[in-house]
Every structure is written in structure tokens, then in C-alpha cells.
Amino acid sequence: MTIAWPPAAALRRSMALLIPFGVGVALASIVGGAQAQLGIVVGATCSAAGVLTELPARVRVQFVAVVALCAGLGAWATGRAVLVALAVAAAALAQAHWVRLSSNVGPMLPVAVAIGASVPQAGPALGFAAWAGAGGMAMMIGARLAKVATLASPVPTPLARRHAVLVAAVSALASWLTTARGIEHGYWLVVTLAAVLRPIGAETLSRARTRSLATVAGVLVAIALVSVVPTPIALGSAAAAVILAVAWALTGDQVRQTLYLTPAIIMAASAGTASFAVALAGQRLALTLVGAAVALLLAWALARWSDREH
């Protein structure tokens, strides 16, 4: 795999979308602190697929509201393993409606719950939900101004429902285990399931393979950078990596998207401490690979389920 710059047009669109958004995050963090910063990032990230897809404006606003609700529900359930599992399951089941509209829209709903329940900075549920909604709306407005949009990929209702049931069962179990055992960053299991598993078997196998390879490469890059550069440079590199990741996402190159997104997450979370970054990178790698393996098993089960109905 050759590391290269994304096409100029995609890079310009990514910068037009993310640079103003980054300024907004910085201002929000001054006003609302860590909760605001995390809420806006979670809301924007989990709403991105919905607001970047060519859907009616009313539908996109509704989706942002649902993401905010999921984020707040996760924050409310924090520390209570059973409630976290039930909230994640409910969000996973709710995604069936949105997956019907486009296969890439609904899967981030359980992720919003899992992050809200796992990260201490989420804070009070109502505040976190409000900031997540603000992040989603900011992403929607930015996408409109930057004229960034992708075509919808509708999914048949029966397939969307089967996908939601399988994801709900496994995500709920993963959330219960990681919460009950106090596993830090356990939400990455849910993140990986959402990123890898789609209601199309062949697409899922391809996503799992490319995501696993790109994750390993991204972890190595992150460890190398945080080991040799000061914190400000590491954080600046993380911001640049996010811009590149979104640019590659606009071109449909999932391998390079993951290659840049992985070190961005690790560098932002490591605060420039190499030993912590290595531990975080190793944990995320393990959780990602476990999630990808589970997603492959779910894809096989989904395919068998579909075959039995035909």
C-alpha cells in the first residue's frame, strides 16, 4: 500500500468542512470544558454519515436528534453494566429504520451510546446530549456549505432488521462485559462492529480485512510519532491526520482513511506520553481485531439467515 496525498478536490472539501468545525470545537471547549469538546466531537462523528448522505433535510435533522438522544442515554447509564447493555441494544435495534434509508447511516447509533457510557468527560446526560446535538448540527451545516454529499444506498427492510438484531445482541454483550469488568476504551468493540459490519456480506469481509491491516499500520505510526515529538506537535499531527482521513473517505478509499484516522485517535488521547500511547495503541488494536473477528462471524450468520429464507 502506497501512502499518497488524496486528490486535491477531496482535500479542499475536507478542509472546508473540518477547519471551521475545529474552530467551533475549540470555542465550545472554552465555554463548556471537556464535556462540550467531547460531546461535539461525538455528535459530529456519529451524525456524519447521516448528514453527509443525500437525504431530505428534515430526515437529517431527525437523525441528529436521535444521535444526541443516544449519547445522552449512554451518559445517563454510565457505570451500570445492565443499563449500558440495554441502551446499546435499543440503539442498535433503532438503527434498522435508518439503515433502510442508507446502509452507512444507522450503525453509529450504538456507538454514541457506548462512548457516552465509557468516557468520564461525558458528564451529566442532558448537557452531553445537548453538545452532541450541537456537534451534529454543526456538521450538517458545514456539509451543506462545503457542498459535501454522498449518494444513499437503501437496504431492504428484512435485511436491515436482521442486521439490527444481530448487532444489538453482540454489542449489548460486549458493552456489558467491558462495563462490568471496568475495561477502559471497551467501547472500541462497539466502534469496530459498527465500522466493519454492514448488511452486505461481501462488503463486510472486505471491510474487515482492510480495516485490520490499516489499523496495524496506524498504530505503528502513532507510537512512532508520540515517542519522538512534543505534545503540541502530536496534537497538530492528529488534526492533520483527521483532515486526510476525511479526504480519503470522500474518495471511497477505506484503507487510507483508516490508516490516518487510527493514529489521529491515539495521538489525541495519549497527551504526548509515549508509554500511555503504547498501552492505548495496544489495547485499541486488540479490541479492534476482536471486533473485526466478531463482525465476520455475524456476517456469516447474516448470510445464512438470508439463505434460509430463500
N, C-alpha and C positions, 0 to 999 in steps of 0.2 A: 504494500500500500504506500503510494507516494503522497507525502504531505505537500499540499499546494494551496495557494490562495484561492478562495472562492471567486466565481465570476464577479466582475466589477459591479454589475447591476444588482446582484443579490447582496453584495456587501454594502452598497449605498442604501438599499432598502432596510437592511438590518440596522445600520447606524441611524437612519432617520427614525426608526421605531424605538430603539433602545437608548440612545443618548438622552433624549428628553425624559424618557422614563427613569433613567438613572438619576437625573437631577431631581425628579419628583420624589424618588425614594430617599435621597439624601435630605431633602427638606422635611419629609414626613418623619424621618428618624429624629430630627431636631425637635419636632413638635411632640411626637408620641413615643419616642425612645425605641427600644429594641422590639417591642410589640408591634409598633407601626411598621418598622422596617421589615420584620418577618411576615406580617400579615399582608402587606402589599406585594411582596415577592411571591408568597404562596398563592394569593389570589390571582396575580397575573400569570404565573406559571400554569396553574391548574385550569384557568379560563382560556389560555392561549388558543388551544385547538378549536374551541367553540367560537371565539370571536374572530379568529383568522379564517374560518370556513365561510363560504358564501351561503349564508342563511339569512332569513329576514331579520331586521334589526330587533324586532320585538322578541324573537326567539333567542337571539344572542344576549339580550338584557336578562331574560328569564334564566338563561344558563349561568350567567354571572351571579345572579341571586342565589341559585341552588349551590354553587361553589362556596359562596360566603356562608350559607347555612351549614354546609358540611364542615367547613373549617371551624365555625363556632361550636358545632356539636362535638367535634373532636376535642377542642379545648375544654369544654364542659365535662367530658368523660375522663379527662387526664388522671392517670394513676389507678383507675378502676378497670381491671382487665376485662371483666364481663361486659361492662358498658361500652368499652372501646371496641370490643369484638362485635357487639350488636350494632353499634353505629357504623362501623366499617361495612358490615354485611348489608345494612339498609342502604348505604350509599352505593354499594356495588349492584344491588338489585335495581336501584333507581336509574342506573346508567343505561338499562335496556331501552328506555324511551329515547335517550339521546343517541345511542348507537344506531338506532333505526334511521336517524337523520343522516349520520355520517360515522363511519367506523372509528374515526380518531377523536370523536368529541367526548363521549361519556366516560372512558376509562380513568380519567383523572379524579373523578368524584371521591372514590375511596382513598385516594392519595391525600386529598385535602383533609379528610378526617384523620388519617394516620399521622400526618405531620402535626396537626393541631393537638393531637393527644400525646405526642412524643417529645416535642421541643419545649423546654421550660419557658422560653421567651414568649410563647403564645399568650400567656397571662389570662385575664378574665375573658370569658367566652364572648360576651356581647362586643367588647372592644376589638377582639381578634376578628370576629365576623365582619364588623364594620370596615376594618382596614383591608381585609381580604376582598370585600366588595369594591372598595375604592381602587385596589390594585387591578381587579378585573375590568372595571370601567375605564381606567387609565389605559390599559392595554387595548381595549376596544376602540377608544377614541384615537389612540396612536396609530392603530392599524388602518383606521379609516383615513386619517390624514396622510399616512405614508402610502396609501393605496396598496396594502398588502392583503392578499386574499388567496385562498386555495379552493379548489372545487370540492364539493361534498361527495362522499362515497356512501350512499344509502345501503343499509343491510336489511335483509328480510326479517320480519318480526320474530318468527320462531327461532332463527339463529341468534338474534340479539338476546332473546330471553334465555336460551340455553347458556350462552356465553356469560350472562349476568349471574345465573345461578351457580355456575362453577367458580367464577371469580369470587362471589360472595362467600362460598363455603371455605375456600382455601385462604382468602385474605382475612376472614374472621379468625380462623385458626392461627394464622401467622401473627396477627395482632394480639390475640390473647396470650400466646406463648411469649412473645417478646416483651409485652407489658408485665405479665406475671413474673417473669424471670428478671426484669429490670435490664434488659439488653439495650444499650444505647444505640441510637441510629437504627433500631429494628425496623423502622418504617420503610427502610430501603427494600425490604422484601416486598412490600406492597407496591412501592415505586417500580420495581423491576417487573412484577407481574403486570402492571398497567402498561409499561413500555413495551414489553415483549409480546404479551398475549393479545391477539386480535381475533375477531370472529371469522378468520380465514386461515385454515391450516397451513397452507404453503407459505403465506406471508409470515406466520408465526415462526416457522422453522428458520426462515431467512433472518428474521429479526433477532432470534436468539443467538445464532451463530455470529452475526456481525457485531451485535452488542457485546458479546463476551470478549471477542478479540479486541474491540476498540476500548473496552473497559480496562483490560490489562495494560494496553499502551498508555491510556490516560493516567492510570495510577502511577506508572513509572515516570511519566513526565512531571506529575505533581510532586512526587517525592524528590526528584532531582532539583526542581525549582525552589521548593521551600527549604531545602538543605543548604542552598548557597546564596540566596538573595534576602535582603531585609524585608520586613513585613509590608511597608508601603508598596514596594515593587511587586511583591507577591500578589497583593490585592489588586494592583493595577493590571497585572498579567491575567488575573481571574476575570476582570471586567472585559479585557480584550478577547479572552477566550470565549466568553458568552456571545459577544458580537459575531465572532467567527462561527460559533455553533449554530446560531440562528440563520446566518447567511447560508451555511451548508444545508440546513433544514429546508430553506426555501428552494434549493436545487434538488431536493429529494435524496441527498447523499447521507444515509443514516450512519455509515461508518465514521466519516469525518465529523459529523455532528456530535456523535458520542465521544470521539477522540478528544474534542475540545471542551465539551461540557463536563466530562469527568474531572479533569484537573481543575477546572473553574470551581466546582463544588468543594473539592478537597482543599484548595488554597484558601478559599473564603472561610472555611470552617476551622482551619488549622491555626489561624492567628500568627503565622510565621514561626511556630515552634516545630522543628523538624521531627522530634520524637513523637509528638502528638499526631503530626501529619502522617507519619508512617503507620501508627496504630490505626488512625481513622481510615487510611487508604486500605490497609489490610482487612479491616472489618467490612468496609463497603464492598471490596472485591469479593469476600466470602459471601456476603448477603446477596450480592448481585448474581453470582454464579448459582447459588441455591435457588433464587427466584427464577432464573432462566431455566433451570432444570425442571422445576415445578411447572413452569409455563409450558414446556414441551409435553409433559405428561397430560396437562389439561388440554392441550391442542389435540393430542391423540384421542383423549376421551370425547372431546367435542366432535371430532371426525367420526368416531364410532357411533356416537349418539345420532348424528345425521344419517349415517349409512343405515342404521336400523329402522329409520322412519321412511326410507325409500325402498 
